[in-house]
Amino acid sequence: MDGVGDIIFTGSEQEIREKLHELRCRFYNKRAEYIFLAQNVSIKFDREYLAENIKGFGYKESSHFLRNMGHSGYAILDKHVLRAMQEFGLIKEIPTMNKNKYLLLEKELREFSRELGIGMDELDFVLWSRKSGEILK
């Protein structure tokens, strides 16, 4: 998210909360708490580690974090991408997500991206953008 600045590294929980609220970030209360708690955590750049050890991170959030840090090969399976996967017949219904289901759906998306000849990172972004109506950098 643009505009957050160094406050996420050095700010108090309240300062982070105020900044996230100012930037119109969804769930700014919980995210501020998680960011504040993570300030002194040594982060290992591994999705499994992040999902199991960072409060507030599941597979989607871990994938998003790793992609933002320059790592590729992780799908960000949010409601927009899942709806698009359903429209393309990759899934019959949008499931309740758990670790195994996330990894299975990510595998489905990876195979679909290979069939189309586009990287999975790019494909889930296109699917997200198509469903959300937004184009972000």
Phi and psi in radians as a Rosetta constraint file:
Dihedral C 1 N 2 CA 2 C 2 CIRCULARHARMONIC -1.237 0.35
Dihedral N 2 CA 2 C 2 N 3 CIRCULARHARMONIC 2.550 0.35
Dihedral C 2 N 3 CA 3 C 3 CIRCULARHARMONIC 1.636 0.35
Dihedral N 3 CA 3 C 3 N 4 CIRCULARHARMONIC -0.128 0.35
Dihedral C 3 N 4 CA 4 C 4 CIRCULARHARMONIC -1.257 0.35
Dihedral N 4 CA 4 C 4 N 5 CIRCULARHARMONIC -0.754 0.35
Dihedral C 4 N 5 CA 5 C 5 CIRCULARHARMONIC 1.257 0.35
Dihedral N 5 CA 5 C 5 N 6 CIRCULARHARMONIC -2.857 0.35
Dihedral C 5 N 6 CA 6 C 6 CIRCULARHARMONIC -1.262 0.35
Dihedral N 6 CA 6 C 6 N 7 CIRCULARHARMONIC -0.128 0.35
Dihedral C 6 N 7 CA 7 C 7 CIRCULARHARMONIC -1.015 0.35
Dihedral N 7 CA 7 C 7 N 8 CIRCULARHARMONIC -0.511 0.35
Dihedral C 7 N 8 CA 8 C 8 CIRCULARHARMONIC -1.214 0.35
Dihedral N 8 CA 8 C 8 N 9 CIRCULARHARMONIC -0.335 0.35
Dihedral C 8 N 9 CA 9 C 9 CIRCULARHARMONIC -1.657 0.35
Dihedral N 9 CA 9 C 9 N 10 CIRCULARHARMONIC -0.494 0.35
Dihedral C 9 N 10 CA 10 C 10 CIRCULARHARMONIC -2.202 0.35
Dihedral N 10 CA 10 C 10 N 11 CIRCULARHARMONIC -0.206 0.35
Dihedral C 10 N 11 CA 11 C 11 CIRCULARHARMONIC -1.350 0.35
Dihedral N 11 CA 11 C 11 N 12 CIRCULARHARMONIC 2.800 0.35
Dihedral C 11 N 12 CA 12 C 12 CIRCULARHARMONIC -1.298 0.35
Dihedral N 12 CA 12 C 12 N 13 CIRCULARHARMONIC 2.938 0.35
Dihedral C 12 N 13 CA 13 C 13 CIRCULARHARMONIC -1.037 0.35
Dihedral N 13 CA 13 C 13 N 14 CIRCULARHARMONIC -0.714 0.35
Dihedral C 13 N 14 CA 14 C 14 CIRCULARHARMONIC -1.148 0.35
Dihedral N 14 CA 14 C 14 N 15 CIRCULARHARMONIC -0.733 0.35
Dihedral C 14 N 15 CA 15 C 15 CIRCULARHARMONIC -1.092 0.35
Dihedral N 15 CA 15 C 15 N 16 CIRCULARHARMONIC -0.727 0.35
Dihedral C 15 N 16 CA 16 C 16 CIRCULARHARMONIC -1.124 0.35
Dihedral N 16 CA 16 C 16 N 17 CIRCULARHARMONIC -0.786 0.35
Dihedral C 16 N 17 CA 17 C 17 CIRCULARHARMONIC -0.995 0.35
Dihedral N 17 CA 17 C 17 N 18 CIRCULARHARMONIC -0.823 0.35
Dihedral C 17 N 18 CA 18 C 18 CIRCULARHARMONIC -1.097 0.35
Dihedral N 18 CA 18 C 18 N 19 CIRCULARHARMONIC -0.721 0.35
Dihedral C 18 N 19 CA 19 C 19 CIRCULARHARMONIC -1.158 0.35
Dihedral N 19 CA 19 C 19 N 20 CIRCULARHARMONIC -0.770 0.35
Dihedral C 19 N 20 CA 20 C 20 CIRCULARHARMONIC -1.123 0.35
Dihedral N 20 CA 20 C 20 N 21 CIRCULARHARMONIC -0.658 0.35
Dihedral C 20 N 21 CA 21 C 21 CIRCULARHARMONIC -1.148 0.35
Dihedral N 21 CA 21 C 21 N 22 CIRCULARHARMONIC -0.767 0.35
Dihedral C 21 N 22 CA 22 C 22 CIRCULARHARMONIC -1.024 0.35
Dihedral N 22 CA 22 C 22 N 23 CIRCULARHARMONIC -0.632 0.35
Dihedral C 22 N 23 CA 23 C 23 CIRCULARHARMONIC -1.483 0.35
Dihedral N 23 CA 23 C 23 N 24 CIRCULARHARMONIC 0.065 0.35
Dihedral C 23 N 24 CA 24 C 24 CIRCULARHARMONIC 1.080 0.35
Dihedral N 24 CA 24 C 24 N 25 CIRCULARHARMONIC 0.653 0.35
Dihedral C 24 N 25 CA 25 C 25 CIRCULARHARMONIC -1.319 0.35
Dihedral N 25 CA 25 C 25 N 26 CIRCULARHARMONIC 2.350 0.35
Dihedral C 25 N 26 CA 26 C 26 CIRCULARHARMONIC -1.201 0.35
Dihedral N 26 CA 26 C 26 N 27 CIRCULARHARMONIC 2.574 0.35
Dihedral C 26 N 27 CA 27 C 27 CIRCULARHARMONIC 0.956 0.35
Dihedral N 27 CA 27 C 27 N 28 CIRCULARHARMONIC 0.718 0.35
Dihedral C 27 N 28 CA 28 C 28 CIRCULARHARMONIC -1.084 0.35
Dihedral N 28 CA 28 C 28 N 29 CIRCULARHARMONIC -0.527 0.35
Dihedral C 28 N 29 CA 29 C 29 CIRCULARHARMONIC -1.136 0.35
Dihedral N 29 CA 29 C 29 N 30 CIRCULARHARMONIC -0.910 0.35
Dihedral C 29 N 30 CA 30 C 30 CIRCULARHARMONIC -1.179 0.35
Dihedral N 30 CA 30 C 30 N 31 CIRCULARHARMONIC -0.734 0.35
Dihedral C 30 N 31 CA 31 C 31 CIRCULARHARMONIC -1.109 0.35
Dihedral N 31 CA 31 C 31 N 32 CIRCULARHARMONIC -0.666 0.35
Dihedral C 31 N 32 CA 32 C 32 CIRCULARHARMONIC -1.085 0.35
Dihedral N 32 CA 32 C 32 N 33 CIRCULARHARMONIC -0.745 0.35
Dihedral C 32 N 33 CA 33 C 33 CIRCULARHARMONIC -1.057 0.35
Dihedral N 33 CA 33 C 33 N 34 CIRCULARHARMONIC -0.830 0.35
Dihedral C 33 N 34 CA 34 C 34 CIRCULARHARMONIC -1.135 0.35
Dihedral N 34 CA 34 C 34 N 35 CIRCULARHARMONIC -0.744 0.35
Dihedral C 34 N 35 CA 35 C 35 CIRCULARHARMONIC -1.102 0.35
Dihedral N 35 CA 35 C 35 N 36 CIRCULARHARMONIC -0.784 0.35
Dihedral C 35 N 36 CA 36 C 36 CIRCULARHARMONIC -1.063 0.35
Dihedral N 36 CA 36 C 36 N 37 CIRCULARHARMONIC -0.788 0.35
Dihedral C 36 N 37 CA 37 C 37 CIRCULARHARMONIC -1.114 0.35
Dihedral N 37 CA 37 C 37 N 38 CIRCULARHARMONIC -0.511 0.35
Dihedral C 37 N 38 CA 38 C 38 CIRCULARHARMONIC -1.482 0.35
Dihedral N 38 CA 38 C 38 N 39 CIRCULARHARMONIC -0.118 0.35
Dihedral C 38 N 39 CA 39 C 39 CIRCULARHARMONIC -1.015 0.35
Dihedral N 39 CA 39 C 39 N 40 CIRCULARHARMONIC -0.602 0.35
Dihedral C 39 N 40 CA 40 C 40 CIRCULARHARMONIC -1.895 0.35
Dihedral N 40 CA 40 C 40 N 41 CIRCULARHARMONIC 0.344 0.35
Dihedral C 40 N 41 CA 41 C 41 CIRCULARHARMONIC -1.704 0.35
Dihedral N 41 CA 41 C 41 N 42 CIRCULARHARMONIC 2.350 0.35
Dihedral C 41 N 42 CA 42 C 42 CIRCULARHARMONIC -1.417 0.35
Dihedral N 42 CA 42 C 42 N 43 CIRCULARHARMONIC 2.053 0.35
Dihedral C 42 N 43 CA 43 C 43 CIRCULARHARMONIC -1.662 0.35
Dihedral N 43 CA 43 C 43 N 44 CIRCULARHARMONIC 2.280 0.35
Dihedral C 43 N 44 CA 44 C 44 CIRCULARHARMONIC -1.693 0.35
Dihedral N 44 CA 44 C 44 N 45 CIRCULARHARMONIC 2.259 0.35
Dihedral C 44 N 45 CA 45 C 45 CIRCULARHARMONIC -1.454 0.35
Dihedral N 45 CA 45 C 45 N 46 CIRCULARHARMONIC 1.164 0.35
Dihedral C 45 N 46 CA 46 C 46 CIRCULARHARMONIC -2.422 0.35
Dihedral N 46 CA 46 C 46 N 47 CIRCULARHARMONIC 2.207 0.35
Dihedral C 46 N 47 CA 47 C 47 CIRCULARHARMONIC -1.073 0.35
Dihedral N 47 CA 47 C 47 N 48 CIRCULARHARMONIC -0.747 0.35
Dihedral C 47 N 48 CA 48 C 48 CIRCULARHARMONIC -1.041 0.35
Dihedral N 48 CA 48 C 48 N 49 CIRCULARHARMONIC -0.779 0.35
Dihedral C 48 N 49 CA 49 C 49 CIRCULARHARMONIC -1.080 0.35
Dihedral N 49 CA 49 C 49 N 50 CIRCULARHARMONIC -0.821 0.35
Dihedral C 49 N 50 CA 50 C 50 CIRCULARHARMONIC -1.065 0.35
Dihedral N 50 CA 50 C 50 N 51 CIRCULARHARMONIC -0.814 0.35
Dihedral C 50 N 51 CA 51 C 51 CIRCULARHARMONIC -1.114 0.35
Dihedral N 51 CA 51 C 51 N 52 CIRCULARHARMONIC -0.556 0.35
Dihedral C 51 N 52 CA 52 C 52 CIRCULARHARMONIC -1.625 0.35
Dihedral N 52 CA 52 C 52 N 53 CIRCULARHARMONIC -0.322 0.35
Dihedral C 52 N 53 CA 53 C 53 CIRCULARHARMONIC -2.112 0.35
Dihedral N 53 CA 53 C 53 N 54 CIRCULARHARMONIC -0.217 0.35
Dihedral C 53 N 54 CA 54 C 54 CIRCULARHARMONIC -1.876 0.35
Dihedral N 54 CA 54 C 54 N 55 CIRCULARHARMONIC 2.051 0.35
Dihedral C 54 N 55 CA 55 C 55 CIRCULARHARMONIC -1.029 0.35
Dihedral N 55 CA 55 C 55 N 56 CIRCULARHARMONIC 2.277 0.35
Dihedral C 55 N 56 CA 56 C 56 CIRCULARHARMONIC 1.621 0.35
Dihedral N 56 CA 56 C 56 N 57 CIRCULARHARMONIC -0.108 0.35
Dihedral C 56 N 57 CA 57 C 57 CIRCULARHARMONIC -1.800 0.35
Dihedral N 57 CA 57 C 57 N 58 CIRCULARHARMONIC 2.267 0.35
Dihedral C 57 N 58 CA 58 C 58 CIRCULARHARMONIC -2.027 0.35
Dihedral N 58 CA 58 C 58 N 59 CIRCULARHARMONIC -2.793 0.35
Dihedral C 58 N 59 CA 59 C 59 CIRCULARHARMONIC -1.216 0.35
Dihedral N 59 CA 59 C 59 N 60 CIRCULARHARMONIC -0.689 0.35
Dihedral C 59 N 60 CA 60 C 60 CIRCULARHARMONIC -1.111 0.35
Dihedral N 60 CA 60 C 60 N 61 CIRCULARHARMONIC -0.848 0.35
Dihedral C 60 N 61 CA 61 C 61 CIRCULARHARMONIC -1.147 0.35
Dihedral N 61 CA 61 C 61 N 62 CIRCULARHARMONIC -0.694 0.35
Dihedral C 61 N 62 CA 62 C 62 CIRCULARHARMONIC -1.111 0.35
Dihedral N 62 CA 62 C 62 N 63 CIRCULARHARMONIC -0.735 0.35
Dihedral C 62 N 63 CA 63 C 63 CIRCULARHARMONIC -1.100 0.35
Dihedral N 63 CA 63 C 63 N 64 CIRCULARHARMONIC -0.760 0.35
Dihedral C 63 N 64 CA 64 C 64 CIRCULARHARMONIC -1.086 0.35
Dihedral N 64 CA 64 C 64 N 65 CIRCULARHARMONIC -0.801 0.35
Dihedral C 64 N 65 CA 65 C 65 CIRCULARHARMONIC -1.031 0.35
Dihedral N 65 CA 65 C 65 N 66 CIRCULARHARMONIC -0.849 0.35
Dihedral C 65 N 66 CA 66 C 66 CIRCULARHARMONIC -1.120 0.35
Dihedral N 66 CA 66 C 66 N 67 CIRCULARHARMONIC -0.695 0.35
Dihedral C 66 N 67 CA 67 C 67 CIRCULARHARMONIC -1.101 0.35
Dihedral N 67 CA 67 C 67 N 68 CIRCULARHARMONIC -0.727 0.35
Dihedral C 67 N 68 CA 68 C 68 CIRCULARHARMONIC -1.146 0.35
Dihedral N 68 CA 68 C 68 N 69 CIRCULARHARMONIC -0.413 0.35
Dihedral C 68 N 69 CA 69 C 69 CIRCULARHARMONIC -1.578 0.35
Dihedral N 69 CA 69 C 69 N 70 CIRCULARHARMONIC 0.090 0.35
Dihedral C 69 N 70 CA 70 C 70 CIRCULARHARMONIC 1.709 0.35
Dihedral N 70 CA 70 C 70 N 71 CIRCULARHARMONIC 0.103 0.35
Dihedral C 70 N 71 CA 71 C 71 CIRCULARHARMONIC -1.602 0.35
Dihedral N 71 CA 71 C 71 N 72 CIRCULARHARMONIC 2.425 0.35
Dihedral C 71 N 72 CA 72 C 72 CIRCULARHARMONIC -1.985 0.35
Dihedral N 72 CA 72 C 72 N 73 CIRCULARHARMONIC 3.000 0.35
Dihedral C 72 N 73 CA 73 C 73 CIRCULARHARMONIC 1.632 0.35
Dihedral N 73 CA 73 C 73 N 74 CIRCULARHARMONIC 0.216 0.35
Dihedral C 73 N 74 CA 74 C 74 CIRCULARHARMONIC -2.083 0.35
Dihedral N 74 CA 74 C 74 N 75 CIRCULARHARMONIC 2.289 0.35
Dihedral C 74 N 75 CA 75 C 75 CIRCULARHARMONIC -1.517 0.35
Dihedral N 75 CA 75 C 75 N 76 CIRCULARHARMONIC 2.512 0.35
Dihedral C 75 N 76 CA 76 C 76 CIRCULARHARMONIC -1.858 0.35
Dihedral N 76 CA 76 C 76 N 77 CIRCULARHARMONIC 1.627 0.35
Dihedral C 76 N 77 CA 77 C 77 CIRCULARHARMONIC -1.582 0.35
Dihedral N 77 CA 77 C 77 N 78 CIRCULARHARMONIC 1.372 0.35
Dihedral C 77 N 78 CA 78 C 78 CIRCULARHARMONIC -1.640 0.35
Dihedral N 78 CA 78 C 78 N 79 CIRCULARHARMONIC -3.088 0.35
Dihedral C 78 N 79 CA 79 C 79 CIRCULARHARMONIC -1.073 0.35
Dihedral N 79 CA 79 C 79 N 80 CIRCULARHARMONIC -0.577 0.35
Dihedral C 79 N 80 CA 80 C 80 CIRCULARHARMONIC -1.201 0.35
Dihedral N 80 CA 80 C 80 N 81 CIRCULARHARMONIC -0.788 0.35
Dihedral C 80 N 81 CA 81 C 81 CIRCULARHARMONIC -1.171 0.35
Dihedral N 81 CA 81 C 81 N 82 CIRCULARHARMONIC -0.720 0.35
Dihedral C 81 N 82 CA 82 C 82 CIRCULARHARMONIC -1.114 0.35
Dihedral N 82 CA 82 C 82 N 83 CIRCULARHARMONIC -0.698 0.35
Dihedral C 82 N 83 CA 83 C 83 CIRCULARHARMONIC -1.109 0.35
Dihedral N 83 CA 83 C 83 N 84 CIRCULARHARMONIC -0.705 0.35
Dihedral C 83 N 84 CA 84 C 84 CIRCULARHARMONIC -1.153 0.35
Dihedral N 84 CA 84 C 84 N 85 CIRCULARHARMONIC -0.708 0.35
Dihedral C 84 N 85 CA 85 C 85 CIRCULARHARMONIC -1.065 0.35
Dihedral N 85 CA 85 C 85 N 86 CIRCULARHARMONIC -0.659 0.35
Dihedral C 85 N 86 CA 86 C 86 CIRCULARHARMONIC -1.160 0.35
Dihedral N 86 CA 86 C 86 N 87 CIRCULARHARMONIC -0.768 0.35
Dihedral C 86 N 87 CA 87 C 87 CIRCULARHARMONIC -1.070 0.35
Dihedral N 87 CA 87 C 87 N 88 CIRCULARHARMONIC -0.624 0.35
Dihedral C 87 N 88 CA 88 C 88 CIRCULARHARMONIC -1.477 0.35
Dihedral N 88 CA 88 C 88 N 89 CIRCULARHARMONIC 0.035 0.35
Dihedral C 88 N 89 CA 89 C 89 CIRCULARHARMONIC 1.375 0.35
Dihedral N 89 CA 89 C 89 N 90 CIRCULARHARMONIC 0.261 0.35
Dihedral C 89 N 90 CA 90 C 90 CIRCULARHARMONIC -1.330 0.35
Dihedral N 90 CA 90 C 90 N 91 CIRCULARHARMONIC -0.523 0.35
Dihedral C 90 N 91 CA 91 C 91 CIRCULARHARMONIC -2.363 0.35
Dihedral N 91 CA 91 C 91 N 92 CIRCULARHARMONIC 2.621 0.35
Dihedral C 91 N 92 CA 92 C 92 CIRCULARHARMONIC -1.422 0.35
Dihedral N 92 CA 92 C 92 N 93 CIRCULARHARMONIC -0.681 0.35
Dihedral C 92 N 93 CA 93 C 93 CIRCULARHARMONIC -2.517 0.35
Dihedral N 93 CA 93 C 93 N 94 CIRCULARHARMONIC 2.793 0.35
Dihedral C 93 N 94 CA 94 C 94 CIRCULARHARMONIC -1.429 0.35
Dihedral N 94 CA 94 C 94 N 95 CIRCULARHARMONIC 2.025 0.35
Dihedral C 94 N 95 CA 95 C 95 CIRCULARHARMONIC -1.485 0.35
Dihedral N 95 CA 95 C 95 N 96 CIRCULARHARMONIC 2.880 0.35
Dihedral C 95 N 96 CA 96 C 96 CIRCULARHARMONIC -1.271 0.35
Dihedral N 96 CA 96 C 96 N 97 CIRCULARHARMONIC 2.271 0.35
Dihedral C 96 N 97 CA 97 C 97 CIRCULARHARMONIC -1.598 0.35
Dihedral N 97 CA 97 C 97 N 98 CIRCULARHARMONIC 2.402 0.35
Dihedral C 97 N 98 CA 98 C 98 CIRCULARHARMONIC -2.455 0.35
Dihedral N 98 CA 98 C 98 N 99 CIRCULARHARMONIC 3.115 0.35
Dihedral C 98 N 99 CA 99 C 99 CIRCULARHARMONIC -0.966 0.35
Dihedral N 99 CA 99 C 99 N 100 CIRCULARHARMONIC -0.898 0.35
Dihedral C 99 N 100 CA 100 C 100 CIRCULARHARMONIC -1.115 0.35
Dihedral N 100 CA 100 C 100 N 101 CIRCULARHARMONIC -0.720 0.35
Dihedral C 100 N 101 CA 101 C 101 CIRCULARHARMONIC -1.153 0.35
Dihedral N 101 CA 101 C 101 N 102 CIRCULARHARMONIC -0.728 0.35
Dihedral C 101 N 102 CA 102 C 102 CIRCULARHARMONIC -1.042 0.35
Dihedral N 102 CA 102 C 102 N 103 CIRCULARHARMONIC -0.847 0.35
Dihedral C 102 N 103 CA 103 C 103 CIRCULARHARMONIC -1.143 0.35
Dihedral N 103 CA 103 C 103 N 104 CIRCULARHARMONIC -0.637 0.35
Dihedral C 103 N 104 CA 104 C 104 CIRCULARHARMONIC -1.151 0.35
Dihedral N 104 CA 104 C 104 N 105 CIRCULARHARMONIC -0.777 0.35
Dihedral C 104 N 105 CA 105 C 105 CIRCULARHARMONIC -1.194 0.35
Dihedral N 105 CA 105 C 105 N 106 CIRCULARHARMONIC -0.616 0.35
Dihedral C 105 N 106 CA 106 C 106 CIRCULARHARMONIC -1.099 0.35
Dihedral N 106 CA 106 C 106 N 107 CIRCULARHARMONIC -0.702 0.35
Dihedral C 106 N 107 CA 107 C 107 CIRCULARHARMONIC -1.098 0.35
Dihedral N 107 CA 107 C 107 N 108 CIRCULARHARMONIC -0.729 0.35
Dihedral C 107 N 108 CA 108 C 108 CIRCULARHARMONIC -1.047 0.35
Dihedral N 108 CA 108 C 108 N 109 CIRCULARHARMONIC -0.779 0.35
Dihedral C 108 N 109 CA 109 C 109 CIRCULARHARMONIC -1.157 0.35
Dihedral N 109 CA 109 C 109 N 110 CIRCULARHARMONIC -0.673 0.35
Dihedral C 109 N 110 CA 110 C 110 CIRCULARHARMONIC -1.089 0.35
Dihedral N 110 CA 110 C 110 N 111 CIRCULARHARMONIC -0.765 0.35
Dihedral C 110 N 111 CA 111 C 111 CIRCULARHARMONIC -1.134 0.35
Dihedral N 111 CA 111 C 111 N 112 CIRCULARHARMONIC -0.721 0.35
Dihedral C 111 N 112 CA 112 C 112 CIRCULARHARMONIC -1.084 0.35
Dihedral N 112 CA 112 C 112 N 113 CIRCULARHARMONIC -0.716 0.35
Dihedral C 112 N 113 CA 113 C 113 CIRCULARHARMONIC -1.128 0.35
Dihedral N 113 CA 113 C 113 N 114 CIRCULARHARMONIC -0.643 0.35
Dihedral C 113 N 114 CA 114 C 114 CIRCULARHARMONIC -1.138 0.35
Dihedral N 114 CA 114 C 114 N 115 CIRCULARHARMONIC -0.733 0.35
Dihedral C 114 N 115 CA 115 C 115 CIRCULARHARMONIC -1.052 0.35
Dihedral N 115 CA 115 C 115 N 116 CIRCULARHARMONIC -0.658 0.35
Dihedral C 115 N 116 CA 116 C 116 CIRCULARHARMONIC -1.435 0.35
Dihedral N 116 CA 116 C 116 N 117 CIRCULARHARMONIC -0.309 0.35
Dihedral C 116 N 117 CA 117 C 117 CIRCULARHARMONIC 1.354 0.35
Dihedral N 117 CA 117 C 117 N 118 CIRCULARHARMONIC 0.539 0.35
Dihedral C 117 N 118 CA 118 C 118 CIRCULARHARMONIC -2.259 0.35
Dihedral N 118 CA 118 C 118 N 119 CIRCULARHARMONIC 2.531 0.35
Dihedral C 118 N 119 CA 119 C 119 CIRCULARHARMONIC -1.102 0.35
Dihedral N 119 CA 119 C 119 N 120 CIRCULARHARMONIC 2.563 0.35
Dihedral C 119 N 120 CA 120 C 120 CIRCULARHARMONIC -1.059 0.35
Dihedral N 120 CA 120 C 120 N 121 CIRCULARHARMONIC -0.679 0.35
Dihedral C 120 N 121 CA 121 C 121 CIRCULARHARMONIC -1.027 0.35
Dihedral N 121 CA 121 C 121 N 122 CIRCULARHARMONIC -0.776 0.35
Dihedral C 121 N 122 CA 122 C 122 CIRCULARHARMONIC -1.221 0.35
Dihedral N 122 CA 122 C 122 N 123 CIRCULARHARMONIC -0.693 0.35
Dihedral C 122 N 123 CA 123 C 123 CIRCULARHARMONIC -1.113 0.35
Dihedral N 123 CA 123 C 123 N 124 CIRCULARHARMONIC -0.821 0.35
Dihedral C 123 N 124 CA 124 C 124 CIRCULARHARMONIC -1.178 0.35
Dihedral N 124 CA 124 C 124 N 125 CIRCULARHARMONIC -0.498 0.35
Dihedral C 124 N 125 CA 125 C 125 CIRCULARHARMONIC -1.171 0.35
Dihedral N 125 CA 125 C 125 N 126 CIRCULARHARMONIC -0.761 0.35
Dihedral C 125 N 126 CA 126 C 126 CIRCULARHARMONIC -1.109 0.35
Dihedral N 126 CA 126 C 126 N 127 CIRCULARHARMONIC -0.761 0.35
Dihedral C 126 N 127 CA 127 C 127 CIRCULARHARMONIC -1.098 0.35
Dihedral N 127 CA 127 C 127 N 128 CIRCULARHARMONIC -0.756 0.35
Dihedral C 127 N 128 CA 128 C 128 CIRCULARHARMONIC -1.075 0.35
Dihedral N 128 CA 128 C 128 N 129 CIRCULARHARMONIC -0.834 0.35
Dihedral C 128 N 129 CA 129 C 129 CIRCULARHARMONIC -1.097 0.35
Dihedral N 129 CA 129 C 129 N 130 CIRCULARHARMONIC -0.712 0.35
Dihedral C 129 N 130 CA 130 C 130 CIRCULARHARMONIC -1.070 0.35
Dihedral N 130 CA 130 C 130 N 131 CIRCULARHARMONIC -0.724 0.35
Dihedral C 130 N 131 CA 131 C 131 CIRCULARHARMONIC -1.459 0.35
Dihedral N 131 CA 131 C 131 N 132 CIRCULARHARMONIC -0.600 0.35
Dihedral C 131 N 132 CA 132 C 132 CIRCULARHARMONIC -1.472 0.35
Dihedral N 132 CA 132 C 132 N 133 CIRCULARHARMONIC -0.398 0.35
Dihedral C 132 N 133 CA 133 C 133 CIRCULARHARMONIC 1.396 0.35
Dihedral N 133 CA 133 C 133 N 134 CIRCULARHARMONIC 0.177 0.35
Dihedral C 133 N 134 CA 134 C 134 CIRCULARHARMONIC -2.020 0.35
Dihedral N 134 CA 134 C 134 N 135 CIRCULARHARMONIC 2.635 0.35
Dihedral C 134 N 135 CA 135 C 135 CIRCULARHARMONIC -2.210 0.35
Dihedral N 135 CA 135 C 135 N 136 CIRCULARHARMONIC 2.006 0.35
Dihedral C 135 N 136 CA 136 C 136 CIRCULARHARMONIC -2.025 0.35
Dihedral N 136 CA 136 C 136 N 137 CIRCULARHARMONIC 2.790 0.35
